[in-house]
Amino acid sequence: MIRQTLNAAAQWGQQIAESIAQHPRRVMGGIGVLLLGTGVTAFGIAPLAPDAADLPVRQVVEALPVTATPLYAAIPASADLPPEARPVLASPQPWTLYRSDTTRNDDTPQSLLLRLGVNDGEAQAFLARNPLARQLLASRQSRLVHAEATPQQVLQRLTARWPDPKNDRGFLRLVVERGANGLSARLEPGTLEAASRLASGEIRSSLFASTDAAGIPDAVAVQLAEMFASDIDFRRDLRKGDRFQVVYETLSAEGEPMKTGRILSAVFVNDGRPHEAVWFEAPGVKGGYYGFNGDSKRRYFLSSPLEFSRVSSGYGMRFHPVLGRQRAHLGVDYAAPTGTPVRTVADGVIEFAGVQRGYGNVIYVRHRNNQVTVFAHLSRIGVRTGQRVSQGEFIGNVGTTGMSTGPHLHFEFRDNGEHRDPLVIARQSEAIKLPENLRSAFNQVAQAQQQELAAAGRLQQALASTDSGR
């Protein structure tokens, strides 16, 4: 019976194949009509099914028993596994909670620890009384603090880092940790890691506005003004469209940024004229800035006894604010807050350090060739008569003593007893030469920094093209 059915099916299939071969169009058309009809039927039937969105929804809550059966108990004893292959759960370990935050000006040990997720009276008392731990909140500058605590908010370990005030290239690491005998603290020294950073900008209004727009720290902007002060008067000579590229150091402690270092090289184009500088130091030679041709940017007299500051009254005739009449102003006044550090502008010897009527607290520094500089209205004197000082060395602080209407520094330059304009003298003073035996070493440093500055210039061009394309 089965054999007859199979033979009949074979014959029927052969007939269909012969029909398709003789009349292909008719047969395929019939198949298409058949499929179309099936599709229409499906289309007409599908909407009759219930919409899943209309079906009732029921929430089922079922409590599951929690057992303390270890994982290996779920494996039958008859399982064909060697003993070393059977899983064993390790005993639960205590958690450690990690958290970081920064110190604030009004912080107490309690407020800092609570922000760190630590509620530990013993730790609060320790940070308040331990001489080393108390240094954490001794500074008004913000410091990053890391804390490790138990789930019960008990302090296990606390660490913080900050720059070493006695070492420009170092930092201090405070470690407070709990041991068998309770909490202890230690202060460890470390060395900051230096890395280079490139930046560039264009003058739109002022130097500091442009450096802010370029993301350059103020400390670097001050250095930029200082290193080109003998070439550019940043108060009067800046032009809109002036450009600058700078390579400077960033100093980090174990990956945490601490502060900026010195400028390594810079180019400032003022009114179309480029001014260049590169930092160079060698064993036995004081570091300084030089042009790429080897000419020193450091002159015998600094252009200012203060870091970048505003000249409130220049050299020459003026209306005296105290006397109320026109009078020759035989110096330069620098507006600055009380306490601003004052530095000597050249090597010399302190000729007088004390009080005089109109000048208040005043310092006289004698230099070579019978030249003298005068620093008046100081709030504090930091040197003594007869002391030898070097260019850039701290000598006192800005104040408003003597005949003064507000905090400022009155600065004079006297050449053989005759008053001269200090700004003109600084620009006309000779540059310090690079020793010839260091020329080869200097050229290597200069070439490397020129490549860095070229990269900074390309960065500026890329940013400018991006801005113009917006």
Residue pairs with C-beta under 8 A, 6 or more apart in sequence:
19 27
20 27
20 28
70 88
70 89
71 87
71 88
71 89
72 86
72 87
72 88
72 89
75 81
75 86
75 87
94 150
94 151
95 150
95 151
96 148
96 149
96 150
96 156
97 117
97 148
97 149
97 150
97 151
97 153
98 146
98 147
98 148
99 116
99 117
99 146
99 147
99 149
100 116
100 144
100 145
100 146
100 147
101 112
101 115
101 116
101 144
101 145
102 142
102 143
102 144
102 145
103 112
103 136
103 137
103 139
103 142
103 143
103 145
103 160
104 111
104 112
104 142
105 140
107 137
108 128
108 137
109 123
109 124
109 125
109 127
109 128
109 137
110 124
112 127
112 136
112 137
112 145
113 119
113 120
113 123
113 124
113 127
113 147
113 155
116 145
116 147
116 149
116 158
117 147
117 149
117 153
118 147
118 149
118 153
118 154
118 155
119 153
120 149
120 153
120 154
120 155
122 155
122 182
122 183
123 154
123 155
123 158
123 176
123 183
126 133
126 176
126 183
126 185
127 133
127 134
127 136
127 137
127 176
128 134
130 176
130 183
130 185
132 174
132 185
132 186
132 187
133 174
133 176
133 185
135 172
135 174
135 187
136 143
136 145
136 160
136 174
139 162
141 162
143 160
143 161
143 162
144 160
144 161
144 256
145 158
145 159
145 160
146 158
146 159
146 160
147 155
147 157
147 158
148 155
148 156
148 157
148 158
149 155
149 156
150 156
154 178
155 176
155 178
155 183
156 177
156 178
157 175
157 176
157 177
157 178
158 174
158 175
158 176
158 177
159 173
159 174
159 175
159 176
160 173
160 174
161 171
161 172
161 173
161 174
161 190
161 253
161 254
161 256
161 258
162 171
162 172
162 258
163 170
163 171
163 172
163 192
163 251
163 258
163 259
164 170
164 171
164 172
164 189
167 189
169 191
169 192
169 194
169 251
170 189
170 190
170 191
170 192
171 189
171 190
171 191
171 192
171 253
171 258
172 187
172 188
172 189
172 190
173 187
173 188
173 189
173 190
173 253
173 254
174 185
174 186
174 187
175 185
175 186
175 187
175 188
176 183
176 184
176 185
177 183
177 184
190 253
190 254
192 251
192 252
192 253
192 258
193 251
193 252
193 253
193 254
194 249
194 250
194 251
194 261
195 249
195 250
195 252
196 247
196 248
196 249
196 250
196 264
196 452
197 247
197 248
197 249
197 250
198 245
198 246
198 247
198 452
198 455
198 456
198 459
199 214
199 215
199 216
199 220
199 245
199 246
199 247
199 248
199 456
199 459
200 214
200 243
200 244
200 245
200 246
200 456
200 457
200 459
200 460
200 463
201 210
201 211
201 213
201 214
201 216
201 243
201 244
201 460
202 210
202 241
202 242
202 243
202 244
202 460
202 464
203 210
203 238
203 239
203 240
203 241
203 242
203 243
203 244
204 210
204 213
204 240
205 240
206 238
207 221
207 224
207 225
207 234
207 238
208 218
208 221
210 244
211 217
211 218
211 220
211 221
211 224
216 224
216 246
216 248
217 260
219 259
219 260
220 246
220 248
220 260
220 263
221 308
222 307
222 308
223 248
223 262
223 263
224 244
224 246
224 263
224 266
224 268
225 234
225 308
226 307
226 308
227 263
227 266
227 277
227 289
227 297
228 234
228 266
228 268
228 275
228 277
228 297
229 302
229 303
229 304
229 308
229 426
230 297
230 299
230 303
230 426
230 427
231 268
231 270
231 275
231 297
232 238
232 268
232 270
232 275
233 423
234 308
235 310
235 311
237 270
237 271
238 270
239 270
239 271
242 268
242 269
242 270
242 271
243 268
243 269
243 460
244 266
244 267
244 268
244 269
245 266
245 267
245 453
245 456
245 457
245 460
246 263
246 265
246 266
246 267
246 456
247 263
247 264
247 265
247 266
247 449
247 452
247 453
247 456
248 260
248 261
248 262
248 263
248 264
249 260
249 261
249 262
249 263
249 264
250 257
250 260
250 261
251 257
251 258
251 259
251 260
251 261
252 258
262 279
263 277
263 279
263 289
264 278
264 279
264 449
264 452
265 276
265 277
265 278
265 279
265 449
265 450
265 452
265 453
266 276
266 277
266 453
267 274
267 275
267 276
267 277
267 453
267 457
268 274
268 275
269 275
276 291
276 292
277 289
277 290
277 291
277 297
278 289
278 290
278 291
278 292
278 445
278 446
278 449
279 287
279 288
279 289
280 287
280 288
280 289
280 290
280 434
280 438
280 441
280 442
280 445
280 446
281 287
281 288
282 438
282 441
285 435
285 438
288 296
288 297
288 298
288 432
289 296
289 297
289 298
290 296
290 297
290 434
290 442
290 446
291 297
292 446
292 450
294 434
294 439
294 442
295 431
295 433
295 434
296 431
296 432
296 433
296 434
297 431
298 391
298 431
298 432
299 426
299 427
299 429
299 430
299 431
299 432
300 346
300 429
300 430
300 432
301 345
301 346
301 413
301 422
301 425
301 426
301 429
302 343
302 345
302 346
302 391
302 392
302 426
303 345
303 423
303 426
303 427
304 334
304 345
304 426
305 334
305 342
305 343
305 344
305 345
305 373
305 375
305 409
305 411
306 334
306 336
306 340
306 341
306 342
306 343
306 398
306 409
307 341
309 334
309 335
309 336
309 340
310 334
310 335
310 336
311 332
311 333
311 334
311 335
312 333
312 334
312 335
312 408
313 329
313 332
313 333
314 329
314 332
314 333
314 423
315 329
315 330
315 331
315 332
315 421
315 422
315 423
316 328
316 329
316 421
317 326
317 327
317 328
317 329
318 326
318 327
318 328
318 329
319 325
319 326
319 327
320 326
320 327
320 329
321 405
322 403
322 404
322 405
330 412
330 419
331 374
331 376
331 410
331 411
331 412
331 413
331 419
331 422
332 410
332 411
332 412
332 421
332 422
332 423
333 408
333 409
333 410
333 411
334 398
334 408
334 409
334 411
335 406
335 407
335 408
336 398
336 407
336 408
336 409
337 398
337 407
338 379
338 397
338 398
338 399
338 400
338 407
339 379
339 380
339 397
339 398
339 399
340 397
340 398
340 409
341 394
341 396
341 397
341 398
342 375
342 378
342 394
342 395
342 396
342 397
342 398
342 409
343 392
343 393
343 394
343 395
344 365
344 373
344 389
344 390
344 391
344 392
344 393
344 395
345 373
345 391
345 422
345 426
346 365
346 367
346 373
346 391
347 367
347 368
347 388
347 389
347 390
347 391
348 365
348 366
348 367
348 368
348 373
348 388
348 389
349 365
349 366
349 386
349 387
349 388
349 389
350 363
350 364
350 365
350 383
350 384
350 385
350 386
350 387
350 388
350 389
350 395
351 364
351 365
351 366
351 372
351 385
352 362
352 363
352 364
352 385
353 362
353 363
353 364
353 381
353 383
353 384
353 385
354 361
354 362
354 381
354 385
355 361
355 362
355 401
356 362
356 376
356 402
357 402
357 403
358 376
358 402
358 403
359 374
359 376
359 377
359 401
359 402
359 403
359 410
360 376
360 377
360 378
360 399
360 400
360 401
360 402
360 403
360 404
361 376
361 377
361 378
361 379
361 380
361 381
361 396
361 399
361 401
361 402
362 374
362 375
362 376
362 377
362 378
362 402
363 374
363 375
363 378
363 381
363 383
363 395
363 396
364 372
364 373
364 374
365 372
365 373
365 375
365 389
365 395
366 372
367 373
369 415
369 416
370 415
370 416
370 417
371 413
371 414
371 415
371 416
372 413
372 414
373 411
373 412
373 413
373 414
373 422
374 410
374 411
374 412
374 413
374 414
375 395
375 396
375 409
375 410
375 411
376 402
376 409
376 410
376 411
376 412
377 398
377 399
377 400
377 401
377 402
377 404
377 408
377 409
377 410
378 396
378 397
378 398
378 399
378 401
378 409
379 396
379 397
379 398
379 399
379 400
379 401
379 407
380 396
380 397
380 399
381 395
381 396
382 394
382 395
382 396
382 397
383 389
383 395
383 396
389 395
398 407
398 408
398 409
399 407
400 406
400 407
400 408
404 410
411 422
412 419
412 422
413 419
413 420
413 421
413 422
413 425
414 420
415 425
434 442
